[in-house]
């Protein structure tokens, strides 16, 4: 079994934060700063998409290494 890597964990955090902001949807005032929750959430979800691709590449690499090691035995 291949354990969850750091890239997969970062992807999950980005997904949770991004989806939470998308659910809020409206601009949020934090002190003098106003954050467009929808736009921020959308960009964070895009970041999670990139991390999903990085994570998939990591898992494929780990799988290939494990398969090669098992075949050598």
N, C-alpha and C positions, 0 to 999 in steps of 0.2 A: 504494500500500500504506500502511496505517496502522500506525505503530509502537506497541509496547506502552507503555501509560501507567503512571504511578505507581500508580494504583488497582489495576490488574491485577497489578502486582508485589507490592503489599501483600497482595492476595488470595492469591497463590501462597504467600507466606511463612506467612500464617495457616493455610492448608490444610496445609502441610508440618508445622508445629508441632502443630496440632490433631490431625492423623491420627497423628503420632508419639506424642502423649500418649494417644490412644485405644488404640494398640497396647500401651502400657505397662499401662494399665488399672488397676493397683493403686495405693494410696497410696504416695508416695515421700517419704522423710525427707531433707530438706536441712538439716543442722544441727538446730536445735531446731524448725524449721518442717516440718510434714507437709502435702504437697500431694496432694489427691485427683486423680490423673492423669486418671481417666475424666471426672469433672465438669469439670475445667479444659479438657480436650481438647474436650469437647462445646460449651462456651461459646465456645472459640476457633473451632471450625468454624462456629458460628452467626455469629460475627463475619466469617468468610470469606464466608458467604452474603450478608451485607449488602454487603460489598465487591464481591461478584460483581454485585450489582444496580447499585451505583454505577459499576462498570467498564463494564457493559453500556450504561448511560445515556451515559457518556462516549464510547464507541465509536459509538453511534448518532448522537450530536451531531456527532462528527468526520466520520462518513460523510455526514451530511446537508450539512455545510459543504463537503466535497470534491465531492459530487454537484452542489451548486448552483454551485460555482466552475467545474466542468467544463461544465455546461450553459450558463453565461454565455460560454464561449469560442467 
